[in-house]
């Protein structure tokens, strides 16, 4: 089973990975949009959501842009997903039948499993995974 990220979530994850790679240095939205081929306007919106959640900080001026508000190891994937407005938990509807009650319980269990998984994923670990994947892609063999 594969769960697909929404566009806002994908933009947020990629932008944060780029900011994490810059190790506290400021990165302009335009540079993130260009490198990731994202819409600059929509990315600016997502960055505003991340800033409002305290995940990133903005720096004004000619050399302005964004940087992480705290170290990458302190930023969890569930926090990012919640910051961009995707609810992690919803209250199940009132169940009229035993089958509906069972479905509500299953939804709650699945939601908790997802939240537990996402809360265990930190951006430092994601950054390390990107480095490993990049190294694999740049391997060349000469015969």
C-alpha positions as CSV (number, residue, x, y, z in Angstrom):
1,X,0.0,0.0,0.0
2,X,1.3,3.4,-0.9
3,X,0.0,6.6,0.6
4,X,0.5,9.7,-1.6
5,X,1.3,13.1,-0.2
6,X,-0.9,16.0,-1.1
7,X,0.8,18.8,-3.1
8,X,1.1,21.0,0.0
9,X,2.8,18.2,1.9
10,X,5.2,17.4,-0.9
11,X,6.2,21.1,-1.3
12,X,6.7,21.4,2.4
13,X,8.9,18.3,2.6
14,X,11.1,19.1,-0.3
15,X,11.5,22.8,0.8
16,X,12.5,21.7,4.3
17,X,15.0,19.1,2.9
18,X,16.6,21.9,0.9
19,X,16.7,24.2,4.0
20,X,18.1,21.4,6.1
21,X,20.9,20.9,3.5
22,X,21.8,24.6,3.8
23,X,22.6,24.1,7.5
24,X,21.1,27.3,8.9
25,X,21.9,29.5,5.9
26,X,19.1,31.5,4.3
27,X,17.7,30.1,1.1
28,X,15.3,32.3,-1.1
29,X,12.0,30.9,-2.1
30,X,12.9,31.6,-5.7
31,X,15.9,29.2,-5.4
32,X,13.8,26.5,-3.9
33,X,11.1,26.8,-6.6
34,X,13.7,26.8,-9.4
35,X,15.6,23.8,-8.1
36,X,12.4,21.8,-7.3
37,X,10.4,23.0,-10.4
38,X,7.6,24.1,-8.0
39,X,5.3,27.0,-8.6
40,X,6.9,29.9,-6.7
41,X,3.6,31.4,-5.8
42,X,2.2,28.2,-4.2
43,X,5.6,27.5,-2.6
44,X,5.4,31.0,-0.9
45,X,2.0,30.1,0.4
46,X,3.3,26.8,1.9
47,X,6.4,28.6,3.3
48,X,4.0,31.0,5.1
49,X,2.2,28.0,6.7
50,X,5.5,26.5,7.8
51,X,6.6,29.9,9.2
52,X,3.3,30.3,11.1
53,X,3.8,26.9,12.7
54,X,7.3,27.9,13.8
55,X,9.1,25.4,11.7
56,X,11.0,27.9,9.6
57,X,12.0,31.6,10.0
58,X,12.0,34.3,7.4
59,X,14.9,36.7,6.8
60,X,14.1,40.0,5.1
61,X,16.2,42.0,2.8
62,X,18.2,41.5,-0.4
63,X,19.8,38.3,0.9
64,X,16.5,37.2,2.5
65,X,14.6,34.0,2.4
66,X,14.0,31.2,4.8
67,X,15.9,29.0,7.2
68,X,14.9,26.3,9.7
69,X,13.7,27.6,13.0
70,X,15.3,24.7,14.9
71,X,17.7,21.8,14.0
72,X,16.5,19.3,11.5
73,X,16.5,16.5,14.1
74,X,13.9,18.4,16.1
75,X,11.4,18.7,13.1
76,X,9.1,15.7,12.7
77,X,7.2,14.8,9.6
78,X,3.8,14.8,11.5
79,X,4.4,18.4,12.6
80,X,5.0,19.4,9.0
81,X,1.9,17.7,7.7
82,X,-0.2,19.3,10.4
83,X,1.4,22.7,9.7
84,X,0.3,22.7,6.1
85,X,-3.3,22.0,7.1
86,X,-3.8,18.3,6.6
87,X,-5.6,17.0,9.7
88,X,-3.9,13.9,11.2
89,X,-6.9,13.0,13.5
90,X,-10.6,13.3,12.9
91,X,-13.4,12.3,15.1
92,X,-15.3,9.3,13.8
93,X,-19.0,9.8,13.1
94,X,-21.6,8.4,15.4
95,X,-22.1,4.7,14.5
96,X,-25.6,3.5,14.0
97,X,-24.7,-0.1,13.6
98,X,-22.0,-2.5,14.9
99,X,-20.4,-2.5,11.4
100,X,-20.1,1.3,11.4
101,X,-18.7,1.2,15.0
102,X,-16.1,-1.3,13.8
103,X,-15.2,0.9,10.8
104,X,-14.8,3.9,13.2
105,X,-12.5,1.9,15.4
106,X,-10.4,0.8,12.4
107,X,-10.2,4.3,11.2
108,X,-9.0,5.4,14.6
109,X,-6.4,2.6,14.7
110,X,-5.1,3.4,11.2
111,X,-4.9,7.1,12.0
112,X,-2.9,6.4,15.3
113,X,-0.5,4.0,13.4
114,X,0.1,6.7,10.8
115,X,0.7,9.4,13.4
116,X,3.1,7.2,15.3
117,X,5.0,6.4,12.2
118,X,5.2,10.0,11.0
119,X,6.1,11.3,14.5
120,X,9.2,9.0,14.4
121,X,10.5,10.5,11.1
122,X,12.8,13.5,11.6
123,X,14.2,15.7,8.9
124,X,17.8,14.9,9.9
125,X,17.1,11.3,9.1
126,X,15.4,12.3,5.8
127,X,18.4,14.4,4.9
128,X,20.7,11.4,5.5
129,X,18.4,9.2,3.3
130,X,18.7,11.8,0.5
131,X,22.5,11.8,0.8
132,X,22.5,7.9,0.4
133,X,20.1,8.1,-2.5
134,X,22.1,10.8,-4.2
135,X,25.3,8.8,-3.8
136,X,23.6,5.7,-5.4
137,X,22.5,7.8,-8.4
138,X,26.0,9.3,-9.0
139,X,27.8,6.0,-9.0
140,X,29.4,5.4,-12.4
141,X,31.1,2.3,-13.7
142,X,33.9,2.3,-16.2
143,X,34.8,-0.9,-17.9
